């Protein structure tokens, strides 16, 4: 019996040690402004420079980025004649170029997807991309510090795959993509979204701090923040993230960082609010420091287990097998006696 108890204690410690890095005190989202612009009825992508918000609408017949004040009112529109198929996310690189992720594919029938670069002066360039393993629906784009794009798939059961180009982007291309890992997003109880609890596992957007030090993925209900060391985004996505609940967004797809590390989020629908979680980026940095001090800098999660229940399922199964086996041995010994 002592062996059973000891095994249970060890396994419980193992399970506890792999828990996602969830801040003890995560500030609740606070309203910034209300989106009353009919042209942004399907807000899907968002970028901030602290003074302005840059917004992407899902759909349309030309490439457009809306420039908003902090009151959510449109100040101007940067546009080009390029007609996108299904734009889903927005990023911005250090040189001021906007990147539209024209990667939506709900029916998974597109032979190619695309990234569209758009200068502040309105010059658009199309960069077609191909997956190595068939079609995917993607609503999340991260541009790392070096300007390399990462695409994260939208999968209803939380098995999000990560892709990046095999080399420099060609125009019009296509440039092949390669798989560089996956994320298993755990179901949460955060309310919101259009599809119930499944929405808490579905990646609908992404963002990066301007200096690339922290990146975020979001679902319909939560954001997951990862600290990035030395610009290595691929490795950063292997660590356990900080989860920031974004409750009660009708269809949350947009996410961004202010330069000070405030996390911004918003959803589809005229009249919906853009909200802010102050100090969010610092939570991810602090969690990474704490993780490094307890693990020698090694991530607690494997490549396909971060931010998920997957490690806990494995540990739970192991606990049942070991403890069950020890119980069986104990019974056999009693019978023999």
NUTIKE-608383 format. One line per field, with one value per residue (C-alpha): residue in one letter; x, y, z. Coordinates in nm, 3 decimals, decimal comma, padded with zeros to 5 digits. Example, Ala and Ser with C-alpha at 12.3 -4.5 7.8 and 13.67 -1.06 7.14 Angstrom:
<pts>
r = A	S
xx = 01,230	01,367
yy = -00,450	-00,106
zz = 00,780	00,714
</pts>
This chain:
<pts>
r = X	X	X	X	X	X	X	X	X	X	X	X	X	X	X	X	X	X	X	X	X	X	X	X	X	X	X	X	X	X	X	X	X	X	X	X	X	X	X	X	X	X	X	X	X	X	X	X	X	X	X	X	X	X	X	X	X	X	X	X	X	X	X	X	X	X	X	X	X	X	X	X	X	X	X	X	X	X	X	X	X	X	X	X	X	X	X	X	X	X	X	X	X	X	X	X	X	X	X	X	X	X	X	X	X	X	X	X	X	X	X	X	X	X	X	X	X	X	X	X	X	X	X	X	X	X	X	X	X	X	X	X	X	X	X	X	X	X	X	X	X	X	X	X	X	X	X	X	X	X	X	X	X	X	X	X	X	X	X	X	X	X	X	X	X	X	X	X	X	X	X	X	X	X	X	X	X	X	X	X	X	X	X	X	X	X	X	X	X	X	X	X	X	X	X	X	X	X	X	X	X	X	X	X	X	X	X	X	X	X	X	X	X	X	X	X	X	X	X	X	X	X	X	X	X	X	X	X	X	X	X	X	X	X	X	X	X	X	X	X	X	X	X	X	X	X	X	X	X	X	X	X	X	X	X	X	X	X	X	X	X	X	X	X	X	X	X	X	X	X	X	X	X	X	X	X	X	X	X	X	X	X	X	X	X	X	X	X	X	X	X	X	X	X	X	X	X	X	X	X	X	X	X	X	X	X	X	X	X	X	X	X	X	X	X	X	X	X	X	X	X	X	X	X	X	X	X	X	X	X	X	X	X	X	X	X	X
xx = 00,000	00,287	00,415	00,076	00,063	00,419	00,343	00,030	00,224	00,494	00,240	00,038	00,353	00,423	00,075	00,097	00,436	00,300	00,010	-00,016	00,137	-00,178	-00,126	-00,280	-00,422	-00,513	-00,683	-01,027	-01,066	-01,172	-01,358	-01,154	-01,417	-01,719	-01,698	-01,989	-01,846	-02,066	-01,765	-01,609	-01,902	-01,672	-01,365	-01,109	-00,759	-00,613	-00,278	-00,192	00,088	-00,046	-00,199	-00,393	-00,570	-00,539	-00,827	-00,907	-01,257	-01,330	-01,431	-01,454	-01,354	-01,032	-00,743	-00,822	-00,679	-00,891	-00,705	-00,896	-00,851	-00,867	-01,237	-01,287	-01,377	-01,232	-00,980	-00,877	-00,859	-00,543	-00,652	-00,538	-00,721	-00,606	-00,918	-00,865	-01,043	-01,095	-00,873	-00,864	-00,578	-00,351	00,013	00,262	00,639	00,899	00,914	00,545	00,422	00,087	00,044	-00,303	-00,350	-00,572	-00,584	-00,948	-01,070	-01,381	-01,455	-01,088	-01,088	-00,822	-00,519	-00,321	-00,362	-00,189	-00,029	-00,083	00,169	00,033	00,247	00,116	00,103	-00,135	00,095	-00,013	00,190	00,048	00,246	00,082	00,153	00,097	00,072	00,271	-00,023	-00,350	-00,586	-00,628	-00,848	-00,626	-00,732	-00,409	-00,088	00,227	00,520	00,831	01,106	01,289	00,973	00,906	00,533	00,382	00,034	-00,169	-00,464	-00,820	-00,926	-01,242	-01,082	-00,785	-00,521	-00,370	-00,086	00,192	00,342	00,602	00,754	01,047	01,230	01,184	00,835	00,793	00,549	00,313	00,465	00,359	00,613	00,589	00,510	00,657	00,511	00,707	00,492	00,148	-00,046	-00,314	-00,554	-00,748	-01,120	-01,201	-01,514	-01,477	-01,816	-01,854	-01,825	-02,077	-02,020	-02,017	-01,724	-01,572	-01,492	-01,254	-01,028	-01,047	-00,766	-00,917	-00,635	-00,279	-00,058	00,299	00,461	00,638	00,977	00,875	00,926	00,578	00,324	-00,038	-00,286	-00,654	-00,963	-01,321	-01,293	-00,928	-00,583	-00,259	00,061	00,413	00,740	00,991	01,362	01,624	01,360	01,304	00,928	00,925	01,082	00,862	00,553	00,688	00,655	00,344	00,153	-00,021	-00,395	-00,590	-00,969	-01,161	-01,516	-01,840	-01,713	-01,980	-01,736	-01,386	-01,133	-00,918	-00,621	-00,327	-00,068	-00,017	00,353	00,332	00,223	-00,150	-00,347	-00,635	-00,919	-01,236	-01,499	-01,732	-02,044	-02,128	-02,164	-01,913	-01,637	-01,262	-01,125	-00,788	-00,601	-00,324	00,011	-00,068	00,269	00,453	00,261	00,411	00,763	00,734	00,600	00,891	01,140	00,972	00,971	01,339	01,431	01,251	01,339	01,681	01,533	01,369	01,007	00,768	00,558	00,627	00,575	00,216	00,107	00,133	-00,161	-00,364	-00,510	-00,301	-00,016	-00,269	-00,448	-00,120	-00,026	-00,373	-00,360	-00,017	-00,146	-00,439	-00,214	00,052	-00,184	-00,411	-00,112	00,005	-00,341	-00,351	-00,012	-00,132	-00,437	-00,231	00,001	-00,295	-00,432	-00,097	-00,072
yy = 00,000	00,236	00,178	00,272	00,592	00,681	00,624	00,837	01,120	01,112	01,108	01,387	01,596	01,523	01,627	01,946	02,028	02,033	02,267	02,558	02,884	03,065	03,393	03,405	03,750	03,821	04,159	04,150	04,308	04,672	04,862	05,086	05,187	05,058	04,964	05,144	05,135	04,940	04,874	04,680	04,452	04,149	04,271	03,994	04,142	04,417	04,597	04,889	05,145	05,294	05,596	05,428	05,097	04,928	04,698	04,431	04,335	03,976	03,990	04,263	04,298	04,489	04,501	04,741	04,838	05,077	05,333	05,405	05,645	05,517	05,603	05,336	05,600	05,552	05,824	05,690	05,372	05,234	05,036	04,866	04,705	04,348	04,138	03,893	03,560	03,541	03,773	03,666	03,830	04,132	04,186	04,468	04,450	04,698	04,884	04,973	04,720	04,557	04,186	04,054	03,681	03,580	03,224	03,153	02,826	02,705	02,440	02,345	02,366	02,629	02,512	02,809	03,064	03,401	03,676	04,029	04,296	04,650	04,959	05,269	05,432	05,165	04,940	04,576	04,266	03,913	03,617	03,281	02,983	02,607	02,358	02,033	01,820	01,942	02,230	02,407	02,683	02,951	03,265	03,339	03,503	03,591	03,776	03,704	03,957	03,871	03,909	03,538	03,460	03,177	03,046	02,863	02,650	02,670	02,323	02,265	02,007	02,224	02,050	02,365	02,314	02,567	02,641	02,878	02,930	02,712	03,018	03,383	03,474	03,485	03,707	03,586	03,246	03,004	02,953	02,612	02,603	02,357	02,219	02,331	02,194	02,185	02,312	02,131	02,389	02,281	02,341	02,612	02,730	03,092	03,202	03,351	03,273	03,140	02,764	02,686	02,520	02,404	02,768	02,774	02,532	02,706	02,946	03,256	03,512	03,597	03,895	03,991	04,269	04,510	04,390	04,024	03,961	03,819	03,663	03,573	03,329	03,361	03,145	03,271	03,290	03,311	03,440	03,243	03,442	03,313	03,489	03,472	03,442	03,556	03,584	03,205	03,186	02,814	02,734	02,986	02,799	02,490	02,649	02,661	02,984	03,224	03,207	03,533	03,486	03,710	03,635	03,722	03,827	03,750	03,621	03,712	03,701	04,015	04,052	04,294	04,441	04,805	04,902	04,898	04,533	04,590	04,317	04,433	04,213	04,251	04,055	04,065	04,275	04,643	04,772	04,527	04,663	04,656	04,575	04,591	04,379	04,595	04,437	04,117	04,086	04,119	03,817	03,601	03,734	03,675	03,323	03,242	03,365	03,155	02,853	02,898	02,921	02,596	02,394	02,519	02,698	02,387	02,405	02,205	02,114	01,909	02,028	01,910	01,959	02,321	02,510	02,193	01,906	01,659	01,623	01,581	01,306	01,123	01,166	01,062	00,746	00,669	00,716	00,482	00,216	00,231	00,248	-00,018	-00,241	-00,197	-00,276	-00,592	-00,700	-00,643	-00,860	-01,138	-01,136	-01,165	-01,461	-01,635	-01,582
zz = 00,000	00,078	-00,277	-00,418	-00,215	-00,313	-00,682	-00,655	-00,491	-00,760	-01,040	-00,880	-00,859	-01,225	-01,327	-01,121	-01,269	-01,624	-01,556	-01,802	-01,677	-01,571	-01,389	-01,043	-01,106	-01,467	-01,511	-01,663	-02,009	-01,996	-02,271	-02,500	-02,754	-02,940	-03,308	-03,471	-03,823	-04,067	-04,291	-04,003	-03,931	-03,954	-03,766	-03,804	-03,769	-03,553	-03,506	-03,277	-03,263	-02,940	-03,109	-03,388	-03,438	-03,777	-03,856	-04,113	-04,219	-04,316	-04,682	-04,942	-05,305	-05,252	-05,009	-04,724	-04,387	-04,178	-03,965	-03,644	-03,357	-03,001	-03,017	-03,289	-03,549	-03,897	-03,983	-04,322	-04,528	-04,689	-04,994	-05,312	-05,602	-05,523	-05,460	-05,170	-05,139	-04,760	-04,549	-04,183	-03,992	-03,995	-03,893	-03,932	-03,970	-03,843	-04,176	-04,148	-04,404	-04,331	-04,398	-04,470	-04,416	-04,708	-04,576	-04,490	-04,638	-04,455	-04,715	-04,757	-05,135	-05,216	-05,414	-05,280	-05,004	-04,990	-04,791	-04,922	-04,826	-04,822	-04,780	-04,598	-04,944	-05,075	-05,282	-05,258	-05,348	-05,362	-05,226	-05,290	-05,060	-05,071	-04,784	-04,789	-04,669	-04,818	-04,745	-04,411	-04,277	-04,118	-03,932	-03,741	-03,867	-03,671	-03,827	-03,621	-03,547	-03,871	-04,082	-04,128	-04,133	-03,927	-04,002	-03,734	-03,841	-03,716	-03,598	-03,396	-03,165	-03,072	-03,282	-03,431	-03,678	-03,737	-04,081	-04,222	-04,571	-04,671	-04,805	-04,904	-05,024	-05,399	-05,587	-05,707	-05,610	-05,485	-05,207	-05,033	-04,663	-04,414	-04,093	-03,785	-03,505	-03,353	-03,053	-02,858	-02,716	-02,409	-02,367	-02,112	-01,935	-02,049	-02,190	-02,536	-02,904	-03,154	-03,116	-02,744	-02,568	-02,897	-02,966	-02,670	-02,862	-03,200	-03,297	-03,456	-03,449	-03,347	-03,265	-03,182	-02,981	-03,214	-03,089	-03,116	-02,744	-02,682	-02,916	-02,862	-03,008	-02,942	-02,957	-02,947	-02,567	-02,451	-02,540	-02,497	-02,450	-02,518	-02,436	-02,723	-02,646	-02,900	-03,172	-03,176	-03,229	-03,305	-02,967	-02,789	-02,900	-02,721	-02,376	-02,163	-02,229	-01,998	-02,056	-02,049	-02,050	-02,293	-02,185	-02,355	-02,697	-02,952	-03,213	-03,101	-03,382	-03,354	-03,120	-03,093	-02,857	-02,771	-02,751	-02,369	-02,363	-02,324	-02,500	-02,721	-02,842	-03,041	-03,228	-03,523	-03,518	-03,536	-03,182	-03,034	-02,811	-02,843	-02,497	-02,326	-02,071	-01,926	-01,849	-02,035	-02,212	-01,880	-01,749	-02,023	-01,963	-01,588	-01,642	-01,872	-01,612	-01,345	-01,575	-01,650	-01,282	-01,201	-01,509	-01,608	-01,908	-02,052	-02,152	-01,937	-02,241	-02,549	-02,904	-02,927	-02,570	-02,480	-02,338	-02,347	-02,158	-02,360	-02,107	-01,831	-02,021	-02,069	-01,704	-01,591	-01,799	-01,662	-01,307	-01,364	-01,521	-01,249	-00,953	-01,104	-01,160	-00,801	-00,671	-00,882	-00,752	-00,395	-00,453	-00,606	-00,310	-00,073	-00,270	-00,265	00,108
</pts>
